[in-house]
Amino acid sequence: MSRRAAICFVALTLAGCRRTTGPDESYQQAAAIYQQLYSTQLDDAYGDPRMDEVVSLLHKVDPRSVDAQPAEAMLGTIQRGREELARQHAEREKMAAAAAQSATSSAGRIDPEQVLAAANVDAGQPQDPFGPGGSVAELNKQSGGCLQDSEPFNEQGTGVTGTVYRMSPTDPCKAKLPGLVGQIVLVVNGKIYRRVADPRPPAPPPPPAPAKAPASQAAKAPPKPPAEQQVQVVYPGQPMPEGMVPVTPPPQQQ
């Protein structure tokens, strides 16, 4: 064998020895950390700061080790995972910004029909006739017209407009609708929107006037006492008052 051929044989032998080195400790540590992160966070693990430690350990793997190729594959997986996670975050931020803009532009514009529809009970269950969505016409039909429209209202903040209904303050209506005593009913398009305490409760009715006694039983005025008679005394020798006639003494008997 020539000198050149011998040198090539030795070089090939050394190269083969380098390709057959055993497992790398850095790769083993990196794989353990990677499995722990991904099993608990899934794709969000690519954004964990500890994933930088995994990348650092993979770069330390001996290229002659049997773990060199798996280390390169894991580095590629981490790179692609980080790129996908960044794209998802960008999409989420874009959607959040669009939702915030939509909420700002629609603030203050509330559809009363949607509010009433959302307040209704589930299908198949009886609806509360006094709750949101109840029919004022039906309540008046059952109570004999105890709910009377009073004045319009405009709810601050929501902009909802409608009519205020108050219950007639009669005893029959109080007996038929005891739950509405002291309350007003806010009505939108004939449907109950909300019930709140009446800020201006009606004044109580005046007490009944006392009954007048019949004329036959009326108290009679007491009679006036007779005028007192004035007595004047005239002494002998005094002048006689005007208008008085002297009394002639009776004749003496013989």
VOPA-781330 format. One record per residue (C-alpha): x, y, z; residue number from 1. Coordinates in Angstrom, 1 decimal. Layout:
// VOPA-781330
       x       y       z    i
       X       Y       Z  NUM
...
//
This chain:
// VOPA-781330
       x       y       z    i
     0.0     0.0     0.0    1
     1.3     3.4    -1.0    2
     1.9     6.2     1.5    3
    -1.0     8.3     0.1    4
    -3.4     5.3     0.3    5
    -2.4     4.7     3.9    6
    -3.1     8.3     4.9    7
    -6.6     8.2     3.3    8
    -7.4     5.0     5.0    9
    -6.5     6.4     8.4   10
    -8.5     9.6     7.7   11
   -11.6     7.6     6.8   12
   -11.2     5.4     9.8   13
   -11.1     8.5    12.1   14
   -14.1    10.1    10.4   15
   -16.0     6.9    10.9   16
   -15.1     7.0    14.6   17
   -16.3    10.6    14.9   18
   -19.8     9.7    13.4   19
   -20.4     7.0    15.9   20
   -20.1     9.0    19.2   21
   -22.7     8.3    21.8   22
   -25.7    10.4    23.1   23
   -25.1    14.1    24.0   24
   -26.0    15.3    27.5   25
   -27.0    18.8    26.2   26
   -29.5    17.2    23.9   27
   -30.9    15.1    26.6   28
   -31.5    18.1    28.9   29
   -33.0    20.2    26.1   30
   -35.4    17.4    25.1   31
   -36.5    17.0    28.7   32
   -37.3    20.7    29.1   33
   -39.0    20.8    25.7   34
   -41.3    17.9    26.6   35
   -42.2    19.5    30.0   36
   -43.1    22.8    28.4   37
   -45.1    21.5    25.5   38
   -47.1    19.0    27.6   39
   -48.4    21.8    29.8   40
   -48.7    24.7    27.4   41
   -48.9    23.2    23.9   42
   -48.2    25.8    21.2   43
   -48.0    28.6    23.8   44
   -44.8    26.9    25.1   45
   -42.9    28.5    22.1   46
   -43.4    31.8    23.8   47
   -42.1    30.7    27.2   48
   -38.8    32.2    28.2   49
   -37.4    28.7    29.1   50
   -37.6    27.8    25.5   51
   -34.5    30.0    25.0   52
   -32.7    27.6    27.4   53
   -33.7    24.7    25.2   54
   -32.3    26.4    22.1   55
   -29.1    27.2    23.9   56
   -28.6    23.6    24.9   57
   -29.3    22.3    21.4   58
   -26.6    24.6    19.9   59
   -24.2    22.9    22.3   60
   -24.8    19.4    21.0   61
   -21.6    17.8    19.6   62
   -22.1    17.5    15.8   63
   -20.3    14.1    15.9   64
   -23.0    12.8    18.4   65
   -25.8    10.5    17.3   66
   -28.1    13.3    18.7   67
   -26.8    15.9    16.3   68
   -29.5    15.3    13.7   69
   -32.4    15.2    16.3   70
   -31.1    18.4    17.7   71
   -31.2    20.1    14.3   72
   -34.8    18.9    13.8   73
   -35.8    20.2    17.2   74
   -34.3    23.6    16.4   75
   -36.4    23.7    13.2   76
   -39.6    22.8    15.1   77
   -39.0    25.5    17.7   78
   -38.4    28.1    15.0   79
   -41.6    27.2    13.1   80
   -43.6    27.1    16.3   81
   -42.4    30.6    17.3   82
   -43.3    32.0    13.9   83
   -46.8    30.5    14.1   84
   -47.3    31.8    17.6   85
   -46.3    35.3    16.5   86
   -48.8    35.2    13.7   87
   -51.6    34.0    16.0   88
   -50.9    36.9    18.4   89
   -51.0    39.4    15.6   90
   -54.4    38.0    14.5   91
   -55.8    38.2    18.1   92
   -54.6    41.8    18.5   93
   -56.2    42.7    15.2   94
   -59.5    41.1    16.1   95
   -59.5    42.8    19.6   96
   -58.9    46.2    18.0   97
   -61.8    45.7    15.6   98
   -64.1    44.6    18.5   99
   -63.1    47.6    20.6  100
   -63.8    50.0    17.6  101
   -67.2    48.4    17.0  102
   -68.2    48.7    20.6  103
   -67.2    52.3    20.7  104
   -69.1    53.2    17.6  105
   -72.3    51.4    18.8  106
   -72.2    52.8    22.4  107
   -75.5    54.6    23.2  108
   -77.5    52.9    20.4  109
   -79.5    50.3    22.1  110
   -82.5    48.7    20.4  111
   -85.4    48.4    22.8  112
   -86.8    45.5    20.8  113
   -83.5    43.5    21.4  114
   -83.6    44.4    25.1  115
   -87.2    43.1    25.4  116
   -86.4    40.0    23.4  117
   -83.4    39.2    25.6  118
   -85.5    39.6    28.7  119
   -88.1    37.0    27.6  120
   -88.0    33.6    29.3  121
   -87.0    30.5    27.4  122
   -89.4    29.0    24.9  123
   -91.9    26.5    26.4  124
   -92.1    28.3    29.8  125
   -94.9    30.7    30.8  126
   -94.0    34.3    30.6  127
   -94.4    36.6    33.6  128
   -97.3    39.0    32.7  129
   -95.8    41.7    34.9  130
   -92.1    41.2    33.8  131
   -90.2    42.6    30.8  132
   -92.0    41.8    27.6  133
   -95.4    41.5    29.2  134
   -98.4    43.0    27.3  135
  -100.0    46.1    28.8  136
  -103.1    45.6    26.7  137
  -103.5    42.1    28.2  138
  -103.0    43.4    31.7  139
  -105.7    46.1    31.1  140
  -108.0    43.5    29.7  141
  -107.7    41.3    32.8  142
  -107.8    44.2    35.3  143
  -110.5    46.3    33.6  144
  -108.2    49.1    32.5  145
  -106.3    49.7    35.8  146
  -103.1    50.8    33.9  147
  -103.3    54.3    32.5  148
  -100.7    56.1    30.3  149
   -99.3    59.1    32.1  150
   -96.4    60.8    30.3  151
   -93.5    59.9    28.0  152
   -90.0    58.9    29.3  153
   -86.5    59.0    27.9  154
   -84.1    56.8    29.8  155
   -80.7    58.4    30.5  156
   -77.7    56.5    29.2  157
   -79.5    54.1    27.0  158
   -81.7    56.5    25.1  159
   -84.7    54.2    25.3  160
   -88.0    56.1    24.9  161
   -91.5    55.1    25.7  162
   -94.6    55.8    27.9  163
   -95.0    55.8    31.6  164
   -98.0    53.9    32.9  165
   -99.5    54.3    36.4  166
  -102.0    52.2    38.1  167
  -105.3    53.8    39.0  168
  -105.3    54.5    42.8  169
  -108.7    52.9    43.3  170
  -109.3    50.1    45.8  171
  -110.4    47.6    43.2  172
  -107.3    48.2    41.1  173
  -105.1    47.8    44.2  174
  -106.7    44.5    45.0  175
  -106.3    43.2    41.4  176
  -102.7    44.5    40.9  177
  -101.1    44.6    44.4  178
   -97.6    44.2    43.0  179
   -97.8    47.5    41.2  180
   -98.7    49.6    44.2  181
   -96.2    52.4    44.5  182
   -94.6    51.6    41.1  183
   -94.6    52.9    37.5  184
   -94.4    50.7    34.4  185
   -92.1    51.8    31.6  186
   -93.7    50.6    28.3  187
   -92.1    50.5    24.9  188
   -94.3    49.6    21.9  189
   -97.0    48.2    24.1  190
   -94.6    45.9    26.0  191
   -93.3    46.2    29.5  192
   -89.7    47.4    29.4  193
   -89.1    47.9    33.2  194
   -90.8    48.5    36.5  195
   -89.4    51.0    39.0  196
   -90.5    52.8    42.1  197
   -92.8    55.8    41.4  198
   -90.7    59.0    41.9  199
   -94.0    61.0    42.1  200
   -96.5    58.9    43.9  201
  -100.1    60.3    43.7  202
  -101.4    62.2    46.7  203
  -103.8    60.3    48.9  204
  -107.5    61.0    48.3  205
  -109.1    63.6    50.6  206
  -111.1    62.2    53.5  207
  -114.9    62.0    52.9  208
  -116.9    65.1    54.1  209
  -119.1    64.5    57.1  210
  -122.7    63.7    56.4  211
  -125.2    66.5    57.0  212
  -128.0    65.9    59.5  213
  -131.6    66.0    58.2  214
  -133.4    69.3    58.6  215
  -135.9    67.7    61.0  216
  -133.0    66.7    63.3  217
  -131.2    70.0    63.2  218
  -130.6    71.5    66.6  219
  -133.1    74.3    67.4  220
  -131.8    77.6    68.7  221
  -132.6    78.0    72.4  222
  -135.3    80.7    73.1  223
  -134.2    84.1    74.2  224
  -134.7    84.8    77.8  225
  -137.4    87.4    78.6  226
  -136.3    90.9    79.1  227
  -135.9    91.9    82.7  228
  -138.5    94.4    84.0  229
  -137.0    97.5    85.4  230
  -138.4    98.6    88.7  231
  -138.0   102.2    89.8  232
  -138.6   103.3    93.4  233
  -140.1   106.8    94.1  234
  -139.7   108.1    97.5  235
  -142.3   110.5    99.0  236
  -141.5   114.1    98.3  237
  -139.5   113.3    95.1  238
  -140.6   114.4    91.7  239
  -142.5   111.8    89.7  240
  -140.5   110.5    86.7  241
  -141.9   111.3    83.3  242
  -144.5   108.8    82.1  243
  -145.3   107.4    85.5  244
  -148.8   107.7    87.1  245
  -148.9   108.1    90.8  246
  -150.7   105.3    92.6  247
  -153.8   106.3    94.4  248
  -153.9   104.7    97.7  249
  -157.0   102.6    98.3  250
  -159.8   104.3   100.3  251
  -159.7   103.7   104.0  252
  -162.6   101.8   105.4  253
  -164.8   103.5   108.0  254
//
